[in-house]
Amino acid sequence: MATFSLCIKAGPNSPGAQHDLHFCKACIAQGHHIAGIFFYGDGVYLSLNTQVIPQGENSLSSLWQEFLTDSGIEAEVCIAAAIRRGVLDETEASRLGMKVNLLRKGFVLSGLGQWIAANNSADNVVTFG
C-alpha cells in the first residue's frame, strides 16, 4: 500500500476542506498510510477551537478533529501561517504575552521542516487547496 503526505490549504468555509477530508478517509479505508497532514494557509483555520457553526451546518473543524483522533494521525499546523491568522497554542500565546489556547486537540504548531520530513517518508505528496 502507498504512503501519503498531505498539505491542506482549504479553510473551513471551503468545499475543498470537505473534499480533502474525504480523500484522507478513503486513503485509510483502502489500507494506505498517511505519514503526515500539514495545514497551511487558510487551512490552519481548521485547527481553531473557537469557531461557531450555524445551526444545521456541519463543523468541518470538528469532523477533521474526529478523523485525526480516530486515525491517530497528528496534524501539523504551519506556525507562521497560524500566527499570522491569530491561531495560537498556549506556548505561542504565552510568548506573545497572551493567555489563550486556540488550537483544537490533535493539532500542533510546527514548521515546514515537519512537512518536509513527512514528504521524505511518503510515496505520494498531495497538496489540496
Disulfide bonds with the S-S distance in Angstrom:
none
